[in-house]
Amino acid sequence: MSAMDEQDILTATAALDGWNVEAGKLAKSFRFSDFVAAFGFMSKVALVAEKVDHHPEWYNVYNTVKVELTTHDAGGITAKDFELAAAMDRFAN
């Protein structure tokens, strides 16, 4: 899988709610009612990420989970990142 070009990334990002590109990575912060809800979200995502062998960079503080996605072996953002982002959006809702 190869990295997407800038225009394709902008087009795909516009189709997602609240995602943007920061320092060459697809990024979003999710806010939940409390720590348990945030951790539950991370647990759901972890199962999918492991299954598809595509793991996020993420940071959790209490009820907030900040996510950054990039495909390291492709050297940039790929369709895999957008697929995982869409799954995260489904789990967050």
N, C-alpha and C positions, 0 to 999 in steps of 0.2 A: 504494500500500500504506500502510495506517495503522498507527500504533503500537498494540500490544496493551494491554489494561487489566491492572492489577496482578494480579488473580485468575488471568487466563489465563496470565500470565507465570509465576506461582508453580506452576500446574498443569503447564505445559510444562517448567519447570525440574526439577520432581520426577521427570520421566520420563527425564532425562539423568543420567549418572553423573559426579559431581564438579563440575558446573557450578553457579554461584550468581550472584546479582545483586549487583554492587558499583558504587556511584555511578551507578545507572541503566543499567548495561551488563551483558550476559551475560558472565561471566568464568570462566576456568579456567587452571590452570598444568599443563603437561605436562612430564614429566621422562623423559629418554631415557638410553641407555647412554653416549653421548658427543656431542660437537659435530656430528660427521658425521650421526648419526642424527637429531638435532634439526633440522639444516639440511635433510636429506632430507624430513622431515615438512613443513617450511615450503615446500619446493619443490612438493610434491604439492598442498598446500593452495592455493598461489599459482595453480596452473593452473586449479583449480576456481573459485577466487574471481574470476579474470579472466574466465572463461567466463560466469559468472552476474552479472558486474559488481557484486560485493558483496565489499568488501575489509575484512579484519580490522585492528584495531589490535593490534599484538603487539610483544613485546620478547623478545629472545633473549640469554641469557648462558650460555655453554658448553653444558650439556646440558638447559637449561630454557627452555621457551617459554611465556610468559604471554600469554594471548589475552583481548581485550575486544571484544565484538561489540555494535553498535548500528546502526540504520539512520538515518543522519544526516538524510536528506531526509524521513523520517517523524517525526523528533523523538523516537525511542525504540526500544524493542525490537520487532521484527516477526517474522513467520514465517520470513523470509529468514535471520534470525540463528540460529534454531533449526535450519534446514536446514543451514547452514554448520557449526554446532556438531556436528551428527550426522555430517557428513562428516569433520570433524576427529577425532572419536572413532574412526571406522572406520580412518582413516589411522594413528592412534596405536597401534592394536592390530595 
